[in-house]
């Protein structure tokens, strides 16, 4: 083949590859909020969740989003690391960690980006214990390590992150320019809609919705004018086989609307990885989310 025709062939091949690759933006900041144990139909358009319903109308609402599995903990591990790490329950992982497997935080840091995890009612920076402070509503712990997946990679080994990146919610900055590239925000068990032992399911949804409004409404507004993104999702539904959960993206780069793409936590993670050209941590071949970007 003559050099001229070879060059044309190569350029055409590159063009095909590029056109097949999902186009994703690169937000300056992303916040991921995980809520608990409620299905799509229990939350979206519920009178008990007016703020989340408002966010769903302002952003991209996925009508066919799903948790990976039951119970809670494996879903948090999946969205953070692309794997459930073989975990099938909610047991504390203090005797099995730190993991040295790939994860979102380590990948971001290796590429020069930043990460922090903020956990409501976590008592101190780098806290490693499994629980903290009992709830007067549920009798369960308010802070639960099982909902703060980054803690399981806290250390100084391969793919580990320093304890200074694991923070109480009291450290969440009021100046959003000071946020890291990607942050997880985890409400405590009184405010994440988890309702086991609480006086009524609707009350749990109302508490969670109000906490989200009080703590993230200002960021949601700011994100729309500052090239930033808010992702609100749930770990799982209320233990139904379908595991149908609310998931929404709100930000300046979003085309508001309802989207029927079938997605799960791996798709959300892969989308963030694609945004920052990170190595793909998951092995599920989950595609990056496309079609929702301006």
C-alpha positions as CSV (number, residue, x, y, z in Angstrom):
1,X,0.0,0.0,0.0
2,X,1.3,3.4,-0.9
3,X,2.2,5.8,2.0
4,X,-0.5,8.2,1.1
5,X,-3.3,5.6,1.2
6,X,-1.8,4.1,4.3
7,X,-2.0,7.4,6.1
8,X,-5.6,7.9,5.0
9,X,-6.5,4.4,6.2
10,X,-4.9,5.1,9.6
11,X,-6.6,8.4,10.0
12,X,-10.0,6.9,9.1
13,X,-9.4,4.1,11.7
14,X,-8.6,6.7,14.3
15,X,-11.7,8.7,13.4
16,X,-13.9,5.6,13.8
17,X,-12.4,4.8,17.2
18,X,-12.9,8.4,18.3
19,X,-16.5,8.5,17.1
20,X,-17.3,5.3,19.0
21,X,-15.8,6.6,22.3
22,X,-18.3,8.2,24.6
23,X,-17.7,12.0,24.9
24,X,-17.7,13.1,28.5
25,X,-16.8,16.5,30.0
26,X,-14.2,17.1,32.7
27,X,-15.8,18.8,35.7
28,X,-13.7,20.9,38.0
29,X,-15.4,19.2,40.9
30,X,-17.7,16.2,41.5
31,X,-19.6,15.4,44.7
32,X,-21.1,11.9,45.0
33,X,-23.9,11.5,47.6
34,X,-25.1,8.0,48.6
35,X,-28.5,7.6,50.2
36,X,-29.9,4.3,51.6
37,X,-32.3,1.5,51.0
38,X,-35.1,3.0,49.0
39,X,-36.5,2.2,45.5
40,X,-37.1,4.7,42.7
41,X,-40.8,4.8,43.1
42,X,-40.5,5.4,46.8
43,X,-38.5,8.6,46.3
44,X,-39.0,10.3,42.9
45,X,-42.1,12.5,43.0
46,X,-42.8,11.5,46.6
47,X,-44.2,14.3,48.8
48,X,-41.7,13.1,51.4
49,X,-38.7,14.0,49.1
50,X,-39.4,17.4,47.6
51,X,-35.8,18.4,47.3
52,X,-34.6,15.2,45.5
53,X,-37.6,15.5,43.2
54,X,-36.6,19.1,42.4
55,X,-33.0,17.9,41.7
56,X,-34.3,15.2,39.4
57,X,-36.2,17.8,37.4
58,X,-33.2,20.1,37.2
59,X,-30.7,17.4,36.1
60,X,-30.5,14.1,34.3
61,X,-32.7,11.5,36.0
62,X,-32.0,7.9,35.2
63,X,-35.2,5.9,35.2
64,X,-33.5,2.5,34.9
65,X,-30.7,2.8,37.5
66,X,-29.9,-0.2,39.7
67,X,-27.8,-1.2,42.7
68,X,-25.2,-3.9,42.1
69,X,-26.3,-6.2,44.9
70,X,-27.7,-6.5,48.4
71,X,-26.9,-5.5,51.2
72,X,-25.4,-2.1,51.5
73,X,-21.6,-2.4,51.8
74,X,-20.8,-4.2,48.5
75,X,-22.5,-1.4,46.6
76,X,-20.3,1.3,48.3
77,X,-17.2,-0.8,47.4
78,X,-18.4,-1.2,43.8
79,X,-18.9,2.5,43.1
80,X,-15.6,3.4,44.8
81,X,-13.3,0.6,43.4
82,X,-15.1,-1.2,40.6
83,X,-15.4,-4.4,42.6
84,X,-17.2,-5.6,45.6
85,X,-13.8,-7.0,46.8
86,X,-15.5,-10.3,47.5
87,X,-17.7,-8.8,50.2
88,X,-21.2,-10.1,50.5
89,X,-22.4,-8.6,53.8
90,X,-22.2,-5.5,56.1
91,X,-19.5,-6.8,58.4
92,X,-16.8,-4.4,59.5
93,X,-13.7,-4.8,57.4
94,X,-11.2,-3.6,59.9
95,X,-9.4,-6.9,60.1
96,X,-9.3,-7.4,56.3
97,X,-8.0,-4.0,55.2
98,X,-6.4,-1.8,54.0
99,X,-7.0,-3.2,50.5
100,X,-4.3,-2.7,48.0
101,X,-6.6,-3.0,44.9
102,X,-7.2,-0.2,42.4
103,X,-9.8,2.4,43.5
104,X,-11.0,5.8,42.4
105,X,-9.1,7.9,45.0
106,X,-5.7,6.4,44.3
107,X,-6.3,6.7,40.5
108,X,-7.1,10.3,40.8
109,X,-4.1,11.1,43.0
110,X,-1.8,9.2,40.6
111,X,-2.9,11.5,37.8
112,X,-2.5,14.7,39.7
113,X,-6.1,15.1,40.8
114,X,-7.5,15.2,44.3
115,X,-10.0,13.3,46.4
116,X,-11.6,13.5,49.8
117,X,-14.3,11.5,51.6
118,X,-16.6,13.4,54.0
119,X,-18.7,11.3,56.5
120,X,-21.4,12.8,58.6
121,X,-20.9,12.1,62.4
122,X,-17.4,10.7,61.8
123,X,-15.7,11.9,65.0
124,X,-12.2,12.7,63.7
125,X,-9.9,12.7,60.7
126,X,-8.8,9.3,59.6
127,X,-11.2,7.5,62.0
128,X,-10.9,3.7,61.6
129,X,-13.4,2.3,64.1
130,X,-16.5,0.6,62.7
131,X,-19.1,2.7,64.4
132,X,-19.6,5.9,66.4
133,X,-22.5,7.3,68.5
134,X,-25.8,5.5,68.9
135,X,-29.0,6.9,67.3
136,X,-31.9,7.7,69.6
137,X,-34.2,7.0,66.7
138,X,-32.9,3.6,65.6
139,X,-30.6,2.3,68.3
140,X,-28.0,1.8,65.5
141,X,-24.7,3.6,65.1
142,X,-25.0,7.0,63.5
143,X,-21.6,6.7,61.8
144,X,-21.1,3.4,60.0
145,X,-17.7,2.6,58.4
146,X,-19.6,0.3,56.0
147,X,-20.9,3.4,54.2
148,X,-17.5,5.1,53.9
149,X,-15.7,2.9,51.4
150,X,-12.5,5.0,51.1
151,X,-11.6,4.1,54.7
152,X,-10.9,0.5,53.6
153,X,-7.9,1.8,51.5
154,X,-6.5,4.1,54.2
155,X,-2.8,3.3,54.7
156,X,0.6,3.7,53.2
157,X,0.8,0.7,50.8
158,X,-0.1,0.1,47.2
159,X,-3.2,2.0,46.1
160,X,-3.7,3.3,49.6
161,X,-4.7,6.9,50.5
162,X,-3.5,9.0,53.5
163,X,-5.8,9.4,56.6
164,X,-5.9,13.1,56.0
165,X,-8.3,12.5,53.1
166,X,-10.9,10.9,55.4
167,X,-12.8,13.7,57.0
168,X,-15.8,14.5,59.2
169,X,-18.6,16.4,57.5
170,X,-17.7,19.4,59.7
171,X,-14.6,19.8,57.4
172,X,-16.8,20.2,54.3
173,X,-15.7,23.6,52.9
174,X,-18.1,26.5,52.6
175,X,-16.0,27.8,49.7
176,X,-16.7,25.2,47.0
177,X,-13.6,26.3,45.1
178,X,-11.7,24.5,47.9
179,X,-13.3,21.1,47.2
180,X,-11.2,18.3,45.7
181,X,-11.7,17.1,42.2
182,X,-13.9,14.3,43.5
183,X,-15.5,14.0,46.9
184,X,-17.8,11.4,48.5
185,X,-20.4,12.8,51.0
186,X,-22.1,10.3,53.2
187,X,-24.9,11.2,55.5
188,X,-25.2,9.4,58.8
189,X,-27.8,6.7,59.5
190,X,-30.4,9.1,60.8
191,X,-30.1,11.2,57.7
192,X,-29.4,8.8,54.8
193,X,-33.0,7.4,54.6
194,X,-32.0,4.2,56.3
195,X,-35.1,3.4,58.3
196,X,-34.4,0.2,60.2
197,X,-35.8,0.6,63.7
198,X,-37.0,4.2,63.0
199,X,-40.6,5.3,63.5
200,X,-41.8,5.1,59.9
201,X,-40.5,4.9,56.4
202,X,-41.8,8.2,55.3
203,X,-40.1,9.9,58.2
204,X,-36.8,8.5,57.2
205,X,-37.2,9.8,53.6
206,X,-38.2,13.2,54.9
207,X,-35.1,13.4,57.2
208,X,-32.8,12.3,54.4
209,X,-34.3,14.8,51.9
210,X,-34.1,17.6,54.4
211,X,-30.4,16.8,55.2
212,X,-29.5,16.8,51.6
213,X,-31.2,20.2,51.1
214,X,-29.5,21.7,54.1
215,X,-26.1,20.5,53.2
216,X,-25.9,20.3,49.3
217,X,-28.5,22.7,47.9
218,X,-25.9,25.5,47.8
219,X,-23.5,23.3,46.0
220,X,-26.1,22.1,43.5
221,X,-26.8,25.7,42.6
222,X,-23.1,26.6,42.4
223,X,-22.3,23.5,40.2
224,X,-24.6,24.8,37.5
225,X,-22.4,27.8,36.9
226,X,-19.0,26.5,37.8
227,X,-18.3,23.5,35.6
228,X,-19.1,21.1,38.4
229,X,-21.3,18.1,39.0
230,X,-23.5,16.6,41.8
231,X,-24.3,12.9,41.6
232,X,-27.1,11.7,44.0
233,X,-27.6,7.9,44.1
234,X,-28.6,5.2,46.4
235,X,-26.8,2.1,47.5
236,X,-29.7,-0.3,47.0
237,X,-33.5,-0.4,47.0
238,X,-35.5,-1.9,49.9
239,X,-34.2,-5.4,49.2
240,X,-36.2,-6.2,46.1
241,X,-34.6,-8.4,43.4
242,X,-34.9,-5.6,40.8
243,X,-32.8,-3.3,43.0
244,X,-34.2,-0.2,41.1
245,X,-32.8,3.0,42.6
246,X,-32.9,6.8,42.0
247,X,-29.8,8.2,40.4
248,X,-29.4,11.7,39.1
249,X,-26.7,14.0,37.8
250,X,-27.0,17.8,38.3
251,X,-24.5,20.3,36.9
252,X,-23.5,22.9,34.3
253,X,-22.7,20.2,31.7
254,X,-26.0,18.3,32.0
255,X,-28.9,18.3,29.6
256,X,-31.9,18.0,32.0
257,X,-34.4,15.3,31.3
258,X,-35.3,11.7,31.9
259,X,-33.0,9.0,30.5
260,X,-33.8,5.3,30.2
261,X,-30.2,4.0,29.9
262,X,-29.9,1.0,32.2
263,X,-27.0,1.9,34.5
264,X,-25.6,0.7,37.8
265,X,-22.7,1.8,40.1
266,X,-20.1,0.5,37.7
267,X,-21.4,2.8,35.0
268,X,-21.2,5.8,37.3
269,X,-17.6,4.9,38.3
270,X,-16.5,4.3,34.7
271,X,-18.0,7.7,33.7
272,X,-15.8,9.5,36.3
273,X,-12.8,7.5,35.2
274,X,-13.4,8.5,31.6
275,X,-13.7,12.2,32.7
276,X,-10.2,12.2,34.0
277,X,-8.6,9.6,31.8
278,X,-8.1,7.2,34.7
279,X,-7.3,3.5,34.4
280,X,-10.5,1.5,34.4
281,X,-10.8,-0.1,37.9
282,X,-13.8,-2.3,37.3
283,X,-13.8,-5.5,35.3
284,X,-17.4,-5.4,34.3
285,X,-17.0,-3.7,30.9
286,X,-19.5,-1.1,32.1
287,X,-19.8,1.8,29.6
288,X,-19.4,5.4,30.5
289,X,-22.7,7.3,30.5
290,X,-23.3,9.3,27.4
291,X,-26.2,11.3,25.9
292,X,-26.8,13.5,28.9
293,X,-24.0,16.1,28.2
294,X,-24.5,19.5,26.7
